[in-house]
């Protein structure tokens, strides 16, 4: 059986982003998952039933540690002789593509799940561009996760190699059986509703993700505060007291801090409910009416796919991935980045226009099922691996 190595900088990327995919691929390939060590990597080994091999890699630029990681990757590749290596995060991509080239790995694939350099400037942006160009130079095949990522790679002239989007984008698709209202017990949803103090006639906006600046949390909290403190349009069908904002995700103040006034509002506002990180977010979708995801940048956000599979329309920013999943007025609304006023207006429109809301709600799950089911993504990836193998055999 041919050897396939899947590589990420930290194990959470393999554990969360590729959940279920490695188990599927092991039917056809001898799969090894490589990343830094940790409980997440152990979970991948147990759940996916694949081999794992820990190699420490720093997320930040660290020349000495990066050289050591490069050497370890090279030695492992040279000893194990994989047929295909496929990386999905920036540092793992750079180091494994170089190590793979030096070790003679015939097929070296990298998926860009999101780009950092378009949102930076100065010398740091130049350095990041140079690193991604170097990555592409040593890779044999490049896969952007969606049209927006592809356009950025082309606009910044990162590579002249062909750029191929697999399926409709997204590295893993969404498990539409798992993310389904039918898969969550009605009793558990009602229990959660009671625990959170949410009434049946409340209109609940939910955000799922890290509570950091780059996810648009400052704008979201401000927009919600303004909406909750001002009367709605005369034509509103919702009582403003029935409005709730549910925040599901961890605070990461050390990495990308929120404004102090935002933190104070999250802690004190009676209509904002913050529950921290939750392993299973489905019940929280179940008590909600719409997702609000005002992020500054994404590759291809899983949470928007998951919310759609749970019948929720979404308000998203006009960024890569989000503007490919959400069609304006069809399964959600698309607003400018960092635009608090536009966000507030979209939230009000979502509540006020009940006909539009129900139309978007009805469309949400069918659009996700038709484009982003995991089976569609996995089959496209397997076909690509097989095609790469066949092409390599022909060259040999």
Helices and strands as residue ranges (DSSP letters): E 3-7, H 11-12, I 13-17, H 21-25, E 30-35, H 39-48, E 51-54, H 63-80, E 84-87, H 90-103, E 107-112, G 117-119, H 122-138, E 141-144, H 147-155, G 181-183, H 186-196, E 203-208, G 213-215, H 217-229, G 240-242, E 243-248, H 253-256, H 260-268, E 272-276, H 282-286, E 290-293, H 302-309, E 313-317, H 322-325, E 332-335, H 340-352, H 354-372, H 374-395
